[in-house]
Amino acid sequence: MFLAVDIGNSDLVFGLYAEGQWVHQFRHPTSRYSLLNSTLAEEGEHRIDWKVIDSCVISSVVPGVTPFVERLLASMLPVQPLILGPAFFRSLPVKVTNPEEIGSDLVANSFAAFDRIKSACIIVDFGTALTFTTVNDLGEIIGVAIAPGLKTAMKSLFMNAAQLPEVPLEWPGSAIGKGTAHALQAGILMGYVGLVRELIHQIKAEMHAPGLPVVATGGLAFILPPLQSEFAFVDQLLTLDGIRLLSQFHWPLSD
């Protein structure tokens, strides 16, 4: 059994893969990583036999949390977790631009999307950051664009404007806000539809590929209804699947 761990800015995501499918996933808030031990113990009591896990890969964009998670898993598993990073990326058969700078989650996304589409594509990840990763026909990551994520934008307004409340990320239906909450939803959610469409348009133009497929992932990938027709597919497990695919370059016989 394979364990993939995605340490993101908002959540720690765990996925167990066996017999050709993801059999179990769960999340834990990254800000509460010091309490992860109790979550793993609870999962073990009800669902997971940690001793049958024969390989584990960690992708992390939060360096301060990585050693804690690595030590904790190493104490529970019969194997030492592999940490994705620049040295590993340089050993891959396809080029990863700026391996010292790129997030391992974006590399995982790219491998999973290219494995599915088998062609150049754009991967839009709706997470704490909103990222646009461009992959060419060889599966090489050629560049990334980054904007604040939806929750990040909303939280920034809430924290920096005294009279603006924190509101749920729900599609408003109208661009003309009838109250403060509606106004915030209209400005951010509808505004982000334009942001995403424009960046996709610009990337396609620079790639000279108007038909370039676009893939979406991330916890908020479904929150903007007008964008769904832009995507070839939406897969919220894309990062985990990419981590699994990357593991096969280290353990060729991984399931």
KOLTITI-750336 format. One record per residue (C-alpha): chain; x, y, z; residue number from 1. Coordinates in nm, 2 decimals. Example, Ala and Ser with C-alpha at 12.3 -4.5 7.8 and 13.67 -1.06 7.14 Angstrom:
<marzas>
marza cadena=A x=1.23 y=-0.45 z=0.78 num=1
marza cadena=A x=1.37 y=-0.11 z=0.71 num=2
</marzas>
This chain:
<marzas>
marza cadena=A x=0.00 y=0.00 z=0.00 num=1
marza cadena=A x=0.12 y=0.35 z=-0.09 num=2
marza cadena=A x=0.08 y=0.66 z=0.12 num=3
marza cadena=A x=0.09 y=1.00 z=-0.04 num=4
marza cadena=A x=0.11 y=1.31 z=0.18 num=5
marza cadena=A x=0.05 y=1.66 z=0.05 num=6
marza cadena=A x=0.15 y=1.93 z=0.30 num=7
marza cadena=A x=-0.02 y=2.25 z=0.18 num=8
marza cadena=A x=-0.06 y=2.59 z=0.33 num=9
marza cadena=A x=-0.41 y=2.52 z=0.45 num=10
marza cadena=A x=-0.43 y=2.14 z=0.49 num=11
marza cadena=A x=-0.23 y=1.83 z=0.53 num=12
marza cadena=A x=-0.39 y=1.58 z=0.28 num=13
marza cadena=A x=-0.32 y=1.20 z=0.32 num=14
marza cadena=A x=-0.41 y=0.95 z=0.05 num=15
marza cadena=A x=-0.39 y=0.57 z=0.06 num=16
marza cadena=A x=-0.35 y=0.39 z=-0.27 num=17
marza cadena=A x=-0.39 y=0.02 z=-0.33 num=18
marza cadena=A x=-0.50 y=-0.22 z=-0.61 num=19
marza cadena=A x=-0.52 y=0.06 z=-0.86 num=20
marza cadena=A x=-0.73 y=0.31 z=-0.67 num=21
marza cadena=A x=-0.73 y=0.56 z=-0.39 num=22
marza cadena=A x=-0.90 y=0.37 z=-0.10 num=23
marza cadena=A x=-0.90 y=0.64 z=0.16 num=24
marza cadena=A x=-0.82 y=1.01 z=0.20 num=25
marza cadena=A x=-0.83 y=1.25 z=0.50 num=26
marza cadena=A x=-0.73 y=1.60 z=0.59 num=27
marza cadena=A x=-0.58 y=1.78 z=0.89 num=28
marza cadena=A x=-0.54 y=2.16 z=0.92 num=29
marza cadena=A x=-0.17 y=2.25 z=0.86 num=30
marza cadena=A x=-0.19 y=2.52 z=1.13 num=31
marza cadena=A x=-0.26 y=2.24 z=1.38 num=32
marza cadena=A x=0.02 y=2.01 z=1.26 num=33
marza cadena=A x=0.15 y=1.96 z=1.62 num=34
marza cadena=A x=-0.18 y=1.78 z=1.69 num=35
marza cadena=A x=-0.14 y=1.55 z=1.39 num=36
marza cadena=A x=-0.05 y=1.25 z=1.61 num=37
marza cadena=A x=-0.40 y=1.22 z=1.75 num=38
marza cadena=A x=-0.55 y=1.24 z=1.40 num=39
marza cadena=A x=-0.33 y=0.96 z=1.27 num=40
marza cadena=A x=-0.40 y=0.75 z=1.58 num=41
marza cadena=A x=-0.77 y=0.79 z=1.52 num=42
marza cadena=A x=-0.74 y=0.70 z=1.16 num=43
marza cadena=A x=-0.54 y=0.39 z=1.26 num=44
marza cadena=A x=-0.80 y=0.28 z=1.51 num=45
marza cadena=A x=-1.08 y=0.28 z=1.25 num=46
marza cadena=A x=-0.93 y=0.24 z=0.90 num=47
marza cadena=A x=-0.56 y=0.21 z=0.85 num=48
marza cadena=A x=-0.30 y=-0.06 z=0.93 num=49
marza cadena=A x=0.01 y=0.15 z=0.91 num=50
marza cadena=A x=0.23 y=-0.16 z=0.91 num=51
marza cadena=A x=0.11 y=-0.26 z=0.56 num=52
marza cadena=A x=0.23 y=0.07 z=0.40 num=53
marza cadena=A x=0.53 y=-0.02 z=0.19 num=54
marza cadena=A x=0.61 y=0.32 z=0.04 num=55
marza cadena=A x=0.54 y=0.68 z=0.14 num=56
marza cadena=A x=0.61 y=1.01 z=-0.04 num=57
marza cadena=A x=0.57 y=1.36 z=0.10 num=58
marza cadena=A x=0.52 y=1.67 z=-0.10 num=59
marza cadena=A x=0.54 y=1.99 z=0.10 num=60
marza cadena=A x=0.52 y=2.36 z=0.04 num=61
marza cadena=A x=0.55 y=2.44 z=0.41 num=62
marza cadena=A x=0.92 y=2.37 z=0.50 num=63
marza cadena=A x=0.87 y=2.44 z=0.87 num=64
marza cadena=A x=0.61 y=2.16 z=0.90 num=65
marza cadena=A x=0.79 y=1.90 z=0.69 num=66
marza cadena=A x=1.04 y=1.76 z=0.95 num=67
marza cadena=A x=0.77 y=1.71 z=1.20 num=68
marza cadena=A x=0.55 y=1.51 z=0.96 num=69
marza cadena=A x=0.85 y=1.31 z=0.84 num=70
marza cadena=A x=0.96 y=1.22 z=1.19 num=71
marza cadena=A x=0.61 y=1.13 z=1.29 num=72
marza cadena=A x=0.55 y=0.90 z=0.99 num=73
marza cadena=A x=0.89 y=0.74 z=1.02 num=74
marza cadena=A x=0.80 y=0.64 z=1.37 num=75
marza cadena=A x=0.48 y=0.48 z=1.26 num=76
marza cadena=A x=0.56 y=0.32 z=0.92 num=77
marza cadena=A x=0.79 y=0.03 z=0.84 num=78
marza cadena=A x=0.95 y=0.26 z=0.57 num=79
marza cadena=A x=1.13 y=0.59 z=0.56 num=80
marza cadena=A x=0.92 y=0.86 z=0.38 num=81
marza cadena=A x=1.07 y=1.01 z=0.06 num=82
marza cadena=A x=1.06 y=1.39 z=0.05 num=83
marza cadena=A x=1.01 y=1.55 z=-0.29 num=84
marza cadena=A x=1.25 y=1.82 z=-0.36 num=85
marza cadena=A x=1.51 y=1.98 z=-0.61 num=86
marza cadena=A x=1.75 y=1.68 z=-0.60 num=87
marza cadena=A x=1.47 y=1.44 z=-0.69 num=88
marza cadena=A x=1.33 y=1.67 z=-0.96 num=89
marza cadena=A x=1.67 y=1.70 z=-1.13 num=90
marza cadena=A x=1.68 y=1.31 z=-1.16 num=91
marza cadena=A x=1.35 y=1.29 z=-1.35 num=92
marza cadena=A x=1.35 y=1.20 z=-1.72 num=93
marza cadena=A x=1.16 y=1.52 z=-1.80 num=94
marza cadena=A x=1.28 y=1.88 z=-1.74 num=95
marza cadena=A x=1.15 y=2.07 z=-1.44 num=96
marza cadena=A x=1.21 y=2.44 z=-1.48 num=97
marza cadena=A x=1.38 y=2.60 z=-1.17 num=98
marza cadena=A x=1.36 y=2.29 z=-0.95 num=99
marza cadena=A x=1.49 y=2.49 z=-0.65 num=100
marza cadena=A x=1.19 y=2.73 z=-0.67 num=101
marza cadena=A x=0.89 y=2.53 z=-0.80 num=102
marza cadena=A x=0.65 y=2.38 z=-0.55 num=103
marza cadena=A x=0.64 y=2.01 z=-0.54 num=104
marza cadena=A x=0.26 y=2.01 z=-0.56 num=105
marza cadena=A x=0.29 y=2.18 z=-0.89 num=106
marza cadena=A x=0.53 y=1.92 z=-1.02 num=107
marza cadena=A x=0.29 y=1.65 z=-0.90 num=108
marza cadena=A x=-0.01 y=1.82 z=-1.07 num=109
marza cadena=A x=0.18 y=1.84 z=-1.39 num=110
marza cadena=A x=0.28 y=1.48 z=-1.40 num=111
marza cadena=A x=-0.07 y=1.36 z=-1.32 num=112
marza cadena=A x=-0.23 y=1.59 z=-1.58 num=113
marza cadena=A x=0.02 y=1.50 z=-1.86 num=114
marza cadena=A x=-0.02 y=1.13 z=-1.77 num=115
marza cadena=A x=-0.39 y=1.16 z=-1.83 num=116
marza cadena=A x=-0.39 y=1.40 z=-2.14 num=117
marza cadena=A x=-0.07 y=1.30 z=-2.31 num=118
marza cadena=A x=-0.02 y=1.65 z=-2.45 num=119
marza cadena=A x=0.06 y=2.00 z=-2.36 num=120
marza cadena=A x=-0.18 y=2.15 z=-2.11 num=121
marza cadena=A x=-0.25 y=2.41 z=-1.84 num=122
marza cadena=A x=-0.32 y=2.30 z=-1.48 num=123
marza cadena=A x=-0.51 y=2.55 z=-1.26 num=124
marza cadena=A x=-0.49 y=2.47 z=-0.89 num=125
marza cadena=A x=-0.75 y=2.65 z=-0.67 num=126
marza cadena=A x=-0.57 y=2.64 z=-0.34 num=127
marza cadena=A x=-0.43 y=2.89 z=-0.09 num=128
marza cadena=A x=-0.26 y=3.03 z=-0.40 num=129
marza cadena=A x=-0.42 y=3.02 z=-0.74 num=130
marza cadena=A x=-0.16 y=2.87 z=-0.97 num=131
marza cadena=A x=-0.14 y=2.82 z=-1.35 num=132
marza cadena=A x=0.12 y=2.56 z=-1.45 num=133
marza cadena=A x=0.20 y=2.52 z=-1.82 num=134
marza cadena=A x=0.33 y=2.19 z=-1.96 num=135
marza cadena=A x=0.46 y=2.13 z=-2.31 num=136
marza cadena=A x=0.41 y=1.84 z=-2.55 num=137
marza cadena=A x=0.71 y=1.66 z=-2.39 num=138
marza cadena=A x=0.56 y=1.68 z=-2.04 num=139
marza cadena=A x=0.81 y=1.95 z=-1.94 num=140
marza cadena=A x=0.70 y=2.22 z=-1.70 num=141
marza cadena=A x=0.78 y=2.54 z=-1.88 num=142
marza cadena=A x=0.64 y=2.80 z=-1.64 num=143
marza cadena=A x=0.39 y=2.90 z=-1.37 num=144
marza cadena=A x=0.17 y=3.20 z=-1.29 num=145
marza cadena=A x=0.06 y=3.26 z=-0.93 num=146
marza cadena=A x=-0.22 y=3.48 z=-0.79 num=147
marza cadena=A x=-0.38 y=3.49 z=-0.44 num=148
marza cadena=A x=-0.63 y=3.21 z=-0.39 num=149
marza cadena=A x=-1.00 y=3.29 z=-0.34 num=150
marza cadena=A x=-0.99 y=3.23 z=0.04 num=151
marza cadena=A x=-0.67 y=3.43 z=0.06 num=152
marza cadena=A x=-0.82 y=3.72 z=-0.12 num=153
marza cadena=A x=-1.13 y=3.71 z=0.10 num=154
marza cadena=A x=-0.93 y=3.68 z=0.42 num=155
marza cadena=A x=-0.71 y=3.97 z=0.32 num=156
marza cadena=A x=-1.01 y=4.20 z=0.28 num=157
marza cadena=A x=-1.15 y=4.08 z=0.61 num=158
marza cadena=A x=-0.83 y=4.14 z=0.80 num=159
marza cadena=A x=-0.74 y=4.48 z=0.64 num=160
marza cadena=A x=-1.08 y=4.65 z=0.61 num=161
marza cadena=A x=-1.24 y=4.72 z=0.95 num=162
marza cadena=A x=-1.60 y=4.73 z=0.83 num=163
marza cadena=A x=-1.58 y=4.43 z=0.59 num=164
marza cadena=A x=-1.70 y=4.10 z=0.74 num=165
marza cadena=A x=-1.57 y=3.75 z=0.65 num=166
marza cadena=A x=-1.83 y=3.59 z=0.43 num=167
marza cadena=A x=-1.88 y=3.24 z=0.28 num=168
marza cadena=A x=-1.75 y=3.17 z=-0.07 num=169
marza cadena=A x=-2.08 y=3.12 z=-0.23 num=170
marza cadena=A x=-2.17 y=3.21 z=-0.59 num=171
marza cadena=A x=-2.37 y=3.54 z=-0.57 num=172
marza cadena=A x=-2.57 y=3.51 z=-0.89 num=173
marza cadena=A x=-2.55 y=3.89 z=-0.95 num=174
marza cadena=A x=-2.26 y=4.13 z=-1.00 num=175
marza cadena=A x=-2.46 y=4.41 z=-0.83 num=176
marza cadena=A x=-2.43 y=4.35 z=-0.46 num=177
marza cadena=A x=-2.74 y=4.42 z=-0.25 num=178
marza cadena=A x=-2.55 y=4.41 z=0.08 num=179
marza cadena=A x=-2.19 y=4.39 z=0.21 num=180
marza cadena=A x=-2.17 y=4.01 z=0.20 num=181
marza cadena=A x=-2.32 y=4.00 z=-0.15 num=182
marza cadena=A x=-2.09 y=4.28 z=-0.27 num=183
marza cadena=A x=-1.78 y=4.08 z=-0.15 num=184
marza cadena=A x=-1.90 y=3.76 z=-0.31 num=185
marza cadena=A x=-1.97 y=3.94 z=-0.64 num=186
marza cadena=A x=-1.64 y=4.13 z=-0.64 num=187
marza cadena=A x=-1.42 y=3.83 z=-0.55 num=188
marza cadena=A x=-1.59 y=3.53 z=-0.71 num=189
marza cadena=A x=-1.71 y=3.70 z=-1.03 num=190
marza cadena=A x=-1.38 y=3.89 z=-1.05 num=191
marza cadena=A x=-1.19 y=3.57 z=-1.02 num=192
marza cadena=A x=-1.38 y=3.42 z=-1.32 num=193
marza cadena=A x=-1.23 y=3.70 z=-1.53 num=194
marza cadena=A x=-0.89 y=3.66 z=-1.38 num=195
marza cadena=A x=-0.88 y=3.29 z=-1.45 num=196
marza cadena=A x=-1.02 y=3.33 z=-1.80 num=197
marza cadena=A x=-0.77 y=3.60 z=-1.89 num=198
marza cadena=A x=-0.47 y=3.41 z=-1.77 num=199
marza cadena=A x=-0.58 y=3.10 z=-1.96 num=200
marza cadena=A x=-0.63 y=3.32 z=-2.27 num=201
marza cadena=A x=-0.28 y=3.48 z=-2.23 num=202
marza cadena=A x=-0.11 y=3.14 z=-2.18 num=203
marza cadena=A x=-0.28 y=2.99 z=-2.48 num=204
marza cadena=A x=-0.18 y=3.29 z=-2.69 num=205
marza cadena=A x=0.19 y=3.26 z=-2.59 num=206
marza cadena=A x=0.18 y=2.89 z=-2.66 num=207
marza cadena=A x=0.02 y=2.95 z=-3.00 num=208
marza cadena=A x=-0.23 y=2.68 z=-2.90 num=209
marza cadena=A x=-0.59 y=2.81 z=-2.87 num=210
marza cadena=A x=-0.72 y=2.46 z=-2.81 num=211
marza cadena=A x=-0.47 y=2.38 z=-2.53 num=212
marza cadena=A x=-0.65 y=2.16 z=-2.27 num=213
marza cadena=A x=-0.70 y=2.31 z=-1.92 num=214
marza cadena=A x=-0.72 y=2.09 z=-1.61 num=215
marza cadena=A x=-0.84 y=2.21 z=-1.27 num=216
marza cadena=A x=-0.77 y=2.08 z=-0.92 num=217
marza cadena=A x=-0.78 y=2.21 z=-0.56 num=218
marza cadena=A x=-1.04 y=2.23 z=-0.29 num=219
marza cadena=A x=-1.22 y=2.53 z=-0.46 num=220
marza cadena=A x=-1.21 y=2.40 z=-0.82 num=221
marza cadena=A x=-1.59 y=2.37 z=-0.84 num=222
marza cadena=A x=-1.67 y=2.70 z=-0.67 num=223
marza cadena=A x=-1.69 y=2.92 z=-0.99 num=224
marza cadena=A x=-1.97 y=2.77 z=-1.20 num=225
marza cadena=A x=-1.90 y=2.98 z=-1.52 num=226
marza cadena=A x=-1.55 y=2.83 z=-1.54 num=227
marza cadena=A x=-1.65 y=2.46 z=-1.55 num=228
marza cadena=A x=-1.68 y=2.46 z=-1.93 num=229
marza cadena=A x=-1.32 y=2.58 z=-1.96 num=230
marza cadena=A x=-1.18 y=2.26 z=-1.81 num=231
marza cadena=A x=-1.11 y=1.93 z=-1.98 num=232
marza cadena=A x=-1.17 y=1.77 z=-1.64 num=233
marza cadena=A x=-1.16 y=1.86 z=-1.27 num=234
marza cadena=A x=-0.98 y=1.62 z=-1.04 num=235
marza cadena=A x=-0.94 y=1.71 z=-0.67 num=236
marza cadena=A x=-0.71 y=1.41 z=-0.62 num=237
marza cadena=A x=-0.47 y=1.53 z=-0.90 num=238
marza cadena=A x=-0.19 y=1.62 z=-0.66 num=239
marza cadena=A x=-0.21 y=1.29 z=-0.48 num=240
marza cadena=A x=-0.21 y=1.11 z=-0.81 num=241
marza cadena=A x=0.10 y=1.30 z=-0.92 num=242
marza cadena=A x=0.28 y=1.22 z=-0.60 num=243
marza cadena=A x=0.20 y=0.85 z=-0.67 num=244
marza cadena=A x=0.33 y=0.88 z=-1.03 num=245
marza cadena=A x=0.65 y=1.05 z=-0.91 num=246
marza cadena=A x=0.71 y=0.77 z=-0.66 num=247
marza cadena=A x=0.75 y=0.53 z=-0.95 num=248
marza cadena=A x=1.07 y=0.71 z=-1.05 num=249
marza cadena=A x=1.21 y=0.62 z=-0.71 num=250
marza cadena=A x=1.04 y=0.28 z=-0.66 num=251
marza cadena=A x=0.98 y=0.14 z=-1.02 num=252
marza cadena=A x=0.76 y=-0.14 z=-0.88 num=253
marza cadena=A x=0.52 y=0.08 z=-0.69 num=254
marza cadena=A x=0.16 y=0.00 z=-0.75 num=255
</marzas>
